[in-house]
């Protein structure tokens, strides 16, 4: 299992890194748009609906949204979508905090569907905006934020396995521990904070790295709520050792709109 997880991670890292630095803007948008569509399929499959095609419906909705917003990119209010994404994650954090006392809220298909659309859409929009509005350094920042989430995830995984004792959210995801969260935060700060310090960025960025690392945990926990309500272990089986696309990018989805706001407001 661990071997499959490592191999899948290395292959995914190579593909995504190549896409970030080598693809044209159109190819970049298309690749991450495909990821968004697959995520929409898995999100739809996690919703508590009786319709057997709920995953297909989710994929179609995301595909239409991606295509329409790309076609209208010259005037479309992308910044507004990013703001909606941030607000969606505040709501998601509240759902995690009050789970399971308020679980009826997330069990409503309309609410969970809208949340999924805004969360996935805003992440894709952020990836586009950073590349478009920062043409010289955007690709490097996209790589950096994905590296941050990966570092936090890897640090949490191995620290939690070795030292995990105190459960972070036993009613949501019993396997996650405070020790794992702290380990992930340290690794992310060491790797991504270290990179920026080496490049001469302000020490304030250490605080940003720590905050974004914590936000990535919220994404992980919120997806765990969805899976718990659906009664499944993984969102899919596309990625050996990881499960589905959502299982791999839940932390990225939560971090991206916050990161985009930080970067595009010139805080670097």
C-alpha positions as a Python dict, from the first residue, in 0.01 Angstrom:
ca = {
    (1, 'X'): (0, 0, 0),
    (2, 'X'): (275, 244, 97),
    (3, 'X'): (477, 148, -211),
    (4, 'X'): (178, 214, -439),
    (5, 'X'): (119, 545, -262),
    (6, 'X'): (478, 656, -316),
    (7, 'X'): (489, 551, -682),
    (8, 'X'): (159, 724, -756),
    (9, 'X'): (280, 1041, -582),
    (10, 'X'): (603, 1048, -780),
    (11, 'X'): (427, 997, -1113),
    (12, 'X'): (166, 1261, -1031),
    (13, 'X'): (438, 1505, -922),
    (14, 'X'): (627, 1456, -1249),
    (15, 'X'): (314, 1506, -1462),
    (16, 'X'): (190, 1811, -1273),
    (17, 'X'): (535, 1975, -1260),
    (18, 'X'): (576, 1928, -1633),
    (19, 'X'): (230, 2073, -1695),
    (20, 'X'): (298, 2380, -1484),
    (21, 'X'): (622, 2473, -1656),
    (22, 'X'): (592, 2332, -2007),
    (23, 'X'): (230, 2359, -2120),
    (24, 'X'): (81, 2663, -2287),
    (25, 'X'): (-187, 2849, -2094),
    (26, 'X'): (-453, 2665, -2295),
    (27, 'X'): (-300, 2325, -2224),
    (28, 'X'): (-252, 2415, -1859),
    (29, 'X'): (-617, 2524, -1827),
    (30, 'X'): (-734, 2208, -2005),
    (31, 'X'): (-532, 1969, -1790),
    (32, 'X'): (-643, 2120, -1462),
    (33, 'X'): (-994, 2151, -1606),
    (34, 'X'): (-995, 1774, -1660),
    (35, 'X'): (-884, 1727, -1299),
    (36, 'X'): (-1170, 1956, -1193),
    (37, 'X'): (-1421, 1754, -1396),
    (38, 'X'): (-1304, 1427, -1239),
    (39, 'X'): (-1325, 1593, -897),
    (40, 'X'): (-1679, 1702, -985),
    (41, 'X'): (-1765, 1343, -1073),
    (42, 'X'): (-1633, 1216, -740),
    (43, 'X'): (-1801, 1496, -545),
    (44, 'X'): (-2132, 1413, -711),
    (45, 'X'): (-2081, 1047, -623),
    (46, 'X'): (-2040, 1141, -257),
    (47, 'X'): (-2368, 1332, -239),
    (48, 'X'): (-2659, 1169, -64),
    (49, 'X'): (-2881, 1133, -369),
    (50, 'X'): (-3077, 840, -501),
    (51, 'X'): (-2995, 912, -865),
    (52, 'X'): (-2745, 660, -999),
    (53, 'X'): (-2595, 914, -1239),
    (54, 'X'): (-2512, 1168, -969),
    (55, 'X'): (-2139, 1143, -1046),
    (56, 'X'): (-2192, 1192, -1419),
    (57, 'X'): (-2416, 1491, -1348),
    (58, 'X'): (-2143, 1642, -1129),
    (59, 'X'): (-1884, 1593, -1405),
    (60, 'X'): (-2109, 1749, -1669),
    (61, 'X'): (-2183, 2052, -1451),
    (62, 'X'): (-1813, 2112, -1389),
    (63, 'X'): (-1727, 2066, -1757),
    (64, 'X'): (-1988, 2322, -1862),
    (65, 'X'): (-1866, 2567, -1598),
    (66, 'X'): (-1500, 2524, -1696),
    (67, 'X'): (-1572, 2569, -2067),
    (68, 'X'): (-1804, 2867, -2020),
    (69, 'X'): (-1575, 3059, -1787),
    (70, 'X'): (-1273, 2991, -2011),
    (71, 'X'): (-1462, 3111, -2319),
    (72, 'X'): (-1564, 3429, -2133),
    (73, 'X'): (-1229, 3480, -1959),
    (74, 'X'): (-1175, 3827, -2106),
    (75, 'X'): (-1454, 3974, -1896),
    (76, 'X'): (-1557, 3703, -1650),
    (77, 'X'): (-1532, 3812, -1280),
    (78, 'X'): (-1278, 3548, -1177),
    (79, 'X'): (-1188, 3740, -860),
    (80, 'X'): (-1547, 3708, -743),
    (81, 'X'): (-1540, 3330, -787),
    (82, 'X'): (-1227, 3317, -576),
    (83, 'X'): (-1404, 3515, -301),
    (84, 'X'): (-1698, 3274, -316),
    (85, 'X'): (-1450, 2990, -280),
    (86, 'X'): (-1308, 3144, 37),
    (87, 'X'): (-1656, 3192, 182),
    (88, 'X'): (-1739, 2832, 94),
    (89, 'X'): (-1441, 2711, 293),
    (90, 'X'): (-1546, 2913, 597),
    (91, 'X'): (-1879, 2732, 577),
    (92, 'X'): (-1700, 2398, 528),
    (93, 'X'): (-1487, 2467, 837),
    (94, 'X'): (-1802, 2537, 1038),
    (95, 'X'): (-1952, 2209, 918),
    (96, 'X'): (-1641, 2022, 1032),
    (97, 'X'): (-1640, 2204, 1367),
    (98, 'X'): (-2002, 2126, 1449),
    (99, 'X'): (-2008, 1774, 1303),
    (100, 'X'): (-2206, 1559, 1369),
    (101, 'X'): (-2447, 1784, 1560),
    (102, 'X'): (-2532, 1982, 1245),
    (103, 'X'): (-2481, 1707, 992),
    (104, 'X'): (-2829, 1759, 852),
    (105, 'X'): (-2692, 2072, 686),
    (106, 'X'): (-2442, 1889, 468),
    (107, 'X'): (-2696, 1614, 398),
    (108, 'X'): (-2900, 1858, 191),
    (109, 'X'): (-2807, 1783, -173),
    (110, 'X'): (-2855, 2140, -295),
    (111, 'X'): (-2622, 2288, -34),
    (112, 'X'): (-2352, 2025, -73),
    (113, 'X'): (-2376, 2052, -453),
    (114, 'X'): (-2333, 2430, -452),
    (115, 'X'): (-2045, 2400, -208),
    (116, 'X'): (-1874, 2147, -432),
    (117, 'X'): (-1916, 2361, -743),
    (118, 'X'): (-1777, 2673, -577),
    (119, 'X'): (-1490, 2491, -408),
    (120, 'X'): (-1369, 2312, -723),
    (121, 'X'): (-1438, 2607, -953),
    (122, 'X'): (-1256, 2859, -732),
    (123, 'X'): (-951, 2632, -716),
    (124, 'X'): (-934, 2606, -1095),
    (125, 'X'): (-990, 2980, -1129),
    (126, 'X'): (-706, 3052, -886),
    (127, 'X'): (-466, 2835, -1085),
    (128, 'X'): (-556, 3031, -1398),
    (129, 'X'): (-539, 3375, -1238),
    (130, 'X'): (-196, 3321, -1088),
    (131, 'X'): (-60, 3216, -1428),
    (132, 'X'): (-236, 3496, -1618),
    (133, 'X'): (-177, 3786, -1380),
    (134, 'X'): (179, 3690, -1289),
    (135, 'X'): (314, 3575, -1628),
    (136, 'X'): (680, 3583, -1524),
    (137, 'X'): (658, 3405, -1188),
    (138, 'X'): (309, 3252, -1179),
    (139, 'X'): (425, 2901, -1268),
    (140, 'X'): (679, 2908, -986),
    (141, 'X'): (416, 3017, -734),
    (142, 'X'): (177, 2743, -850),
    (143, 'X'): (454, 2487, -807),
    (144, 'X'): (536, 2633, -465),
    (145, 'X'): (181, 2610, -329),
    (146, 'X'): (139, 2252, -454),
    (147, 'X'): (472, 2168, -293),
    (148, 'X'): (352, 2325, 32),
    (149, 'X'): (39, 2108, 46),
    (150, 'X'): (236, 1798, -50),
    (151, 'X'): (499, 1871, 217),
    (152, 'X'): (233, 1920, 484),
    (153, 'X'): (59, 1600, 376),
    (154, 'X'): (377, 1392, 374),
    (155, 'X'): (491, 1534, 707),
    (156, 'X'): (154, 1466, 865),
    (157, 'X'): (139, 1112, 725),
    (158, 'X'): (475, 995, 855),
    (159, 'X'): (471, 1195, 1181),
    (160, 'X'): (121, 1071, 1256),
    (161, 'X'): (221, 711, 1193),
    (162, 'X'): (526, 740, 1416),
    (163, 'X'): (415, 969, 1698),
    (164, 'X'): (37, 1004, 1661),
    (165, 'X'): (-143, 969, 1992),
    (166, 'X'): (-400, 1245, 2031),
    (167, 'X'): (-685, 1233, 1781),
    (168, 'X'): (-752, 1558, 1597),
    (169, 'X'): (-1119, 1502, 1511),
    (170, 'X'): (-1228, 1154, 1627),
    (171, 'X'): (-1586, 1194, 1503),
    (172, 'X'): (-1471, 1301, 1157),
    (173, 'X'): (-1144, 1119, 1087),
    (174, 'X'): (-1013, 907, 1377),
    (175, 'X'): (-680, 842, 1205),
    (176, 'X'): (-571, 1206, 1201),
    (177, 'X'): (-376, 1327, 1504),
    (178, 'X'): (-251, 1654, 1647),
    (179, 'X'): (103, 1519, 1623),
    (180, 'X'): (52, 1459, 1253),
    (181, 'X'): (-79, 1811, 1198),
    (182, 'X'): (216, 1959, 1384),
    (183, 'X'): (462, 1742, 1193),
    (184, 'X'): (308, 1844, 862),
    (185, 'X'): (329, 2209, 960),
    (186, 'X'): (697, 2176, 1049),
    (187, 'X'): (784, 2001, 723),
    (188, 'X'): (593, 2260, 517),
    (189, 'X'): (765, 2545, 698),
    (190, 'X'): (1106, 2383, 659),
    (191, 'X'): (1062, 2316, 287),
    (192, 'X'): (851, 2604, 155),
    (193, 'X'): (938, 2862, 416),
    (194, 'X'): (1301, 2767, 370),
    (195, 'X'): (1280, 2820, -6),
    (196, 'X'): (1138, 3171, 34),
    (197, 'X'): (1388, 3262, 304),
    (198, 'X'): (1671, 3150, 75),
    (199, 'X'): (1527, 3372, -200),
    (200, 'X'): (1517, 3669, 36),
    (201, 'X'): (1145, 3694, 108),
    (202, 'X'): (1016, 3851, 427),
    (203, 'X'): (1008, 3635, 745),
    (204, 'X'): (633, 3712, 748),
    (205, 'X'): (601, 3434, 494),
    (206, 'X'): (669, 3178, 766),
    (207, 'X'): (334, 3280, 918),
    (208, 'X'): (166, 3251, 578),
    (209, 'X'): (312, 2904, 527),
    (210, 'X'): (190, 2789, 869),
    (211, 'X'): (-158, 2933, 807),
    (212, 'X'): (-191, 2773, 464),
    (213, 'X'): (-75, 2440, 609),
    (214, 'X'): (-353, 2454, 868),
    (215, 'X'): (-608, 2545, 599),
    (216, 'X'): (-505, 2235, 403),
    (217, 'X'): (-606, 2025, 705),
    (218, 'X'): (-956, 2175, 689),
    (219, 'X'): (-987, 2054, 331),
    (220, 'X'): (-887, 1704, 435),
    (221, 'X'): (-1135, 1699, 725),
    (222, 'X'): (-1422, 1834, 518),
    (223, 'X'): (-1379, 1562, 258),
    (224, 'X'): (-1374, 1313, 546),
    (225, 'X'): (-1715, 1445, 653),
    (226, 'X'): (-1852, 1384, 304),
    (227, 'X'): (-1709, 1032, 292),
    (228, 'X'): (-1838, 953, 641),
    (229, 'X'): (-2187, 1064, 546),
    (230, 'X'): (-2171, 853, 233),
    (231, 'X'): (-2023, 557, 420),
    (232, 'X'): (-1715, 515, 200),
    (233, 'X'): (-1341, 508, 270),
    (234, 'X'): (-1225, 682, -48),
    (235, 'X'): (-1381, 919, -299),
    (236, 'X'): (-1280, 685, -582),
    (237, 'X'): (-1015, 436, -694),
    (238, 'X'): (-840, 621, -973),
    (239, 'X'): (-509, 668, -790),
    (240, 'X'): (-344, 352, -650),
    (241, 'X'): (-258, 396, -285),
    (242, 'X'): (-453, 720, -255),
    (243, 'X'): (-808, 648, -366),
    (244, 'X'): (-973, 911, -580),
    (245, 'X'): (-873, 1251, -713),
    (246, 'X'): (-1050, 1425, -423),
    (247, 'X'): (-852, 1218, -175),
    (248, 'X'): (-535, 1359, -330),
    (249, 'X'): (-638, 1724, -383),
    (250, 'X'): (-868, 1798, -88),
    (251, 'X'): (-598, 2005, 83),
    (252, 'X'): (-512, 2182, -243),
    (253, 'X'): (-876, 2277, -297),
    (254, 'X'): (-898, 2446, 41),
    (255, 'X'): (-565, 2629, 16),
    (256, 'X'): (-583, 2766, -338),
    (257, 'X'): (-838, 3050, -304),
    (258, 'X'): (-669, 3180, 12),
    (259, 'X'): (-328, 3155, -152),
    (260, 'X'): (-457, 3327, -465),
    (261, 'X'): (-590, 3618, -262),
    (262, 'X'): (-258, 3649, -83),
    (263, 'X'): (-50, 3639, -400),
    (264, 'X'): (-274, 3856, -617),
    (265, 'X'): (-298, 4124, -348),
    (266, 'X'): (77, 4159, -380),
    (267, 'X'): (177, 4010, -45),
    (268, 'X'): (504, 3868, -177),
}
